[in-house]
Amino acid sequence: MWTEINFSKICGRIEMKDDKVSSRYVVDSSSLFSLFFIGSEDRVKAILSESYILDLTGYEIGSVLTKGNDGHIKGLESDTIIVLTKEIEKAISRIKVIRLSPNHISEIMSLSISTGLTFYDASYVFYSRSLNLVLLTDDREMYVKAKRIGIDVKKVEELLG
């Protein structure tokens, strides 16, 4: 089961080191898929142990797997997708999860409108900025727009490079 973090209580529940959060990344679903398919297992585990995902990440992963619209899984048989889903469950079961706070919806919406990002993508950018963490994404549009507003953002290949 995912470790859930309610952002409204986050400051009291995250280990702090020198006024910084001990984790390093907010990871979106595009970068999770890249990590699963191109990273070495030990390196992936190390990155994920230093990461947060959002509560919506599970929905995004499920959507990609059911639609098969990700280049990594196109053409896979249903049985293979089920096995892959179980492996993904195991891999992300220990990642800390940030739960969207109702108090942040309007701020995320403002960010979405000002950047042109979807509300989902703006959520990743918002929590990255709020927690002062690196945004790890392989979504080209999110990468460019987050960088444009001063977010520290990386692609998986930059991290593993």
Secondary structure, DSSP 8 states (H G I E B T S, - for coil): --EEEEGGGHHHHS-EETTEES--EEE-HHHHHHHHHHS-HHHHHHHHHTEEEETTHHHHHHHHHHHT-STTTTT--HHHHHHHHHHHHHHHTTSEEEE--GGGHHHHHHHHHHHT--HHHHHHHHHHHHHT-EEE---HHHHHHHHHTT--EE-HHHHH-
